[in-house]
């Protein structure tokens, strides 16, 4: 099962305009690029979906709506996005999601949604309840059953046929009557699936193998790795295939020959997601280091530094160490009342303020009780024991700050910056 990471960050860092990095509060599990490029959505174990404006490199909106990790994203026409979560729900988001509420919610799965795909007005979802569902406007979903265990990935083949891959090691193509043709059996779980323009399917599994499966069922191995493959992405022209692994690297293969042309090595932590941009060679990846990274897949190089994003100098007189720690909170919380409420309430006059006390912010039921006064001691307690322990029932993601120096610096910074 996917486990939510116990990490420091409250939410995402804004991206510097020239930088490739974005930081979630947990591993980045899914990515989706808007048709035509220009916008990117990322989702993660921190329960959030972040919508990025690639021209400016900044977050347009941060939404936390799902009750659990967000495992899947797919781009929709006109800039919208669908997200699927650990809570079994699918949310349909508009191109401008700043209101924080989805246009529609699709319910029916009773286990985590692991994969989403879109084609010609049909949304397909794969879930750990063992089903694939096809959703059309104004109609109940068509429920497709046949996999034995979790269904991990779904795609539409070039001819429009929905296909899925699952824990049972099978790749299945679904007929209009709801029955399935087993295209291939691999014996071990398959985690990732991508449809190529020529009708071929790319499949990746826990054994570190990537296969190409032709429409008539011929299977060809094109990559053998030491660690499980968890994400696949193909560019629009079908000339490049990216395979991301838990080993921390991304293999880039040329198509149709399947030759390895580049290996993209980041910080060495698992890579959970990948998506090609509209130019066909820019690749976005997301992983356990909480970052969204941008690569030139053909040249095999990172576009910008692969380490920490460059930091603006803190305001004069503020604790510099604490300012660095606070950067993980800055997408959700403004420091001043003039900054207004964002994904979280503003922090002006934080110390001495009762929990749930900012006017105009829609608090969760637990935080709205107001039975805690924020002091350096209570804030430290929140991030020592975790929000799930201090305020059980809150919608805040599970996070802890265990470094004593970081904690002291953050408290100094908040005391200075929120007065």
N, C-alpha and C positions, 0 to 999 in steps of 0.2 A: 504493500500500500504506500501511496505517496504520503510522506510525513512533512508537516509544516515545520520549517526551520525555526529554531529559537535564536533569533538574531537581534542585533541592536536596532536597526533602522526602523523608525516610525513609518516611513514610506519612501518615496522616490526622491532622488536628487534631480534638480534640473540639469539638463545637458548644456555644457558650454557650446557656443555656436560652432566652434571648430573641432569639437571633441566627439568621440564615439561612445562615451560612457554614460550610462544611466543606472541608478541604483534603486532597486526595489528593497523591500524589507525582508525578502527571502529569495530563493532561487527563481529565475525567470523561466516560467514553464511554457509560455506560448507567445508567438509573434504573428502579426498580420499586417501586410502592407496594402494601403488603399490602392484601388485600380488607378493606374496612371502615376503612381508614386506620390511623393509630397507629404504623406502622412503615414505614421506607423503607430500601431497599438501593441503594447506589451502587457503580459499578465503573469501573475506569479503565485507562489505559495503564501504570500502576505495578504491574500484575498483581494488585491487591487488590480484594476485595469488602468493603465496610463496611456493617454492619447498624446502623441508627440507631433509637433509641427517640424518637419525635417528642414524646412527653409531657415527657420530661426534656431533650430536645435533645442527648443524649449517645450515643456509639457503644456498642452492646451487644457487638459483636464485630468484629474485624478479621481477615480470613482472606486468606492469600496461598497459593493452591494451584495455580492455573494457571501453566503455564510460558510466560508471555507476557502480552500485553495481554488484558484482559477486555472484550469488545466488546458483549456482549448480556446482558440480564437479563429475566426474566419472573416475575411473582408467581404462586405456586401456592396451592392451597387450604390452609387451616389454617396460614397464615403462612410456608410454605416459599418458596424461591426457586430457580430454575434459572439457571445462568450458563454462557455460552459464550465460548470463548477463542480467541486466536491459535493455540493449540496444537491446535485442531481437536476438543477435548473439551468435553463438556457435563457439568456437575456439578449434582446435585440436593441442595440444602441444606435442613436442617430449620429450623423456626421458631427454635430455639435452636442457633446454629451454633458455640458457643464451643469445642467440641471441636476445631474446625479441620479436620475431615475431612468430605467429603460423604457422604450416605447411599448414593448410587449415582453411577456414572460411565457416561456413554453415549459410546461410541467408534464411529467409522465414517467421519466426515469426514476427509479428508486435506489440508485447508486451513483457514484461519481461519473460525470460526463468526461470522457477522455479524448474525444476527437470530434471535429466538426468539418463539414465540407458544404460548398454551395455551388449550385449550377441551375440556371434557367428557372429561377423561382422556387427551387426546392432546396431546403436545408436538410442535410443528413447529419445525424448524431450517433456516436458510438459511446457505449457506457459499460460500466462494470456490472450492470445487471444482466449482462449476456445478450443484450439486444442492440439492434440498429433501428433507428426511427427516421422516417422521411416525413418532413413537415411542409405542408402547403397552406397558404393563406386560406382561411375559411373552411378548412377541412380537418378532421381529426387525423392524428399521425398514423402512418402505416407502420406497424410494428413488425420487424423482421427478426425471426428467431431461428437459431441453428447452431451458433457458436457454443462451445462447451466452456463456460467461464467468461472472464472479462473480455470485452471487445475494446481494443486499445487504439484503433485507428480506422479512419474511413476516408474515402475519396470517390470522385466520379471519374470513371474511365473516359477516354476521348469520345466514345460513342454515347455517353450519357448514362451508362450503367453504373449504379452504385456498387462499390466494392469495399470490403472490410477485412481487417486482420486482427487476430486475437491471441489470447493466452493459450488457446488450444493448438497454436502453430499453423492454423489454416488461413488461406487467402480465399475469400468467397466473393462471387459475383451474384447479385440479387436480381431475380427475374420479376417481371411486373406482377405475377401472381403471388409473390412473397416467398417463393422457393429459392434455393441457392444452388449454384454450381460451384463445387470446390475446385478452384483453379490450381492450387498447389498445397501440399502438406509438407511442413518443414520439421515437425517433430518437437520443436521447442518454441516458446512464445515469440510472437512477432509484435514489435512495439511501434513501428513506424511504416508509413505508406505514402507514396507520392505517385500521381498519375502523369505520364509523359504525353506530349501532344500526339505522338504517333500510335497511341493505344497501348503502349507497353506500361507495365506497372513496376515501380521500384519498391522493394520490401526490405526492412531491416529488423534484426532480431536480437535476442539476449545473447546469442552465440557470437556476436560481433560480425556477422555476415550480412552483406547486402546482395540481393538477387534482383535480376530483371526478369519479369514474367511476361511473355508475349501473349497476345490475345488468344492464340490457339493453345496456350498452356505450356509452351517451351520455357524452361527455367535455366538461367545462366548466372553463375556466381561472378560478381565483379569486384567484391571487396571482402577481405578477411582480416578482421581486427581482433585485438585481445580483449576488448571491453564491449559491453552491450551498446548497440545502436539505438538511440532513443528519439531521434528526429531526422527527417529527410526533407529536402527542399529541391525543387527543380525550377530552372528559370523558364520564362514564358516561351522562348524559342526551342526549348528542349535540348539545348546543347551542353548544359552543365547540371550536375547533380551533386548536392552537398549532403554528407552523412555525418551527423553529430553523435559523439559517443560520451559515455560516462567516464572515459579515460581523459577527457579534457581537450581533445583535438577534433578538428573537422576535416574530413577528407573531401576533396573536390575532384569529381570524375568528369571526364569528357564523354559526351554521348554522340552517337549511339555505341561507340566502341567500348565504353566502360573503363577507359584508361585513367589511372590516377595521375592528375596533373599538378595538384598542390595539396599540402597538408598544412592547415592553419593551426598554429599552436598558440594558445592564450596563456592564462595563468596556471593551467594544470588542473583546474577543477571541472567537474562534470558540465557538459554542454547539453542543455535540455531542449533547446528550440532553435530553429533556423528558418529564414525566409529571404528569398531573393527580391531585390527592388526591381522596378520596371525597366531599368537599363540593361538588365540581363547579366551583369557582372558584379554589382554591389550586393554583398551578402550581409544580412543582419543575423546575429546570434545572441542567445541569452543563456545564462548558466547559473551555476551554484554560487558564483561570486557576486550575484545580484545585479550584474551589469548587462546592458545591451551594447554589443560591440558591432562595429562596421568594418567590413573587409573588402578589398579588391580581390575577388575570388580567383580571377585569372592570373593576376600578378602574385598572389599569395602573401599580401601584406596588409597590415592593419591601417586603416585610414584615420590617423591620429594616434595618440599614445594609448597603449593597452593597459597602463597602470592607472593610478588615481587621476581623476580629472583635475585640470588646473583650478585653483581656488582663488576667488577674489579676496583681497585683503580685508580683514574684519574692520569694522568702524573703529576709529581711534578711541582708545580707552577701554575697549572690550577685551576679554580674555581670548587670546588667539587660539589656544588649545580647545577651549570650550566652543568657540565658533566653528572649529572643524568638526567637533562631535555633533553640533546642532545641525550641520548641513543635511544630515539624514532626516531631519524633521521639517526642513524648510519648504517642501512641496505641500505640506499639510497645514502648517501653522505660520501665520504672520506674527511678528513680534510686537506690532503696534496695533492700536485700535483702528487707525487709518487704513491699515492693510486689510482689514475686514476678515470675515470668516472664510476659510477655504475648505479643504476636505475636513479639516478640524477647526475648532474655534481659535480665535486670535489669543495670544498669550499676554496681552497688556495687563499689568497689575496682577500677574499670576500668583505671586506669593501673598497669602492672606485672602485669596479669593476662594469661595466655596465651589466645589465641584458642581458642574452643571449650571454655572452662574452667568454665562455670557448670553446676553439677549440676542434673539434672532437665530441662534444655532439650534438645529434639530438633534438633540442628544438622544442616545439610546436610553431605554428605560432605566438601566442600571445607573448610568452617570447622572441622569436627571434627578436622582434622589437627593443629591447635594449633601451627603452625610460625611464627606471628607473635605477638610480645608487644605488647600495646596500650600505646603511649606517646603523648605529644602529637605526636611526629613521625610515628608509624605511622598514627594516626587522620587526621592532616592529609594524609598520602599517599593514604589510602583515598579521601578525598573530593576530592583534587586530580586523581588519575588515574582514579578511578572503581572501584567494586567489580569490574566486569567485567574490569579490567586487573590489579588488585592480587590479587584472589582469583577467578580464572577458574573458572567452574563453580558459583559461589555462586547461591543463589536470591534474593539481594538484588536489588532493581531497580537499573537503571543510574541513577546520580545523581552530580552533581559540585557542589562548592561553590567558586565561582571568585572570590568577593569576599574579598580578603585580610583586611579588617577583620572581616567576619562570621566567617571562620575563626578568627582570633585570639580573638574574643569567645567563640565556642563552646568552644574549648579551655580558656579561663580558667574558664568556667562548669562544664565537666565536671570540671576539677580541684577546684573548690570543692564541687560538689554530690554527688560520688560517693564522697567519703572516708568 
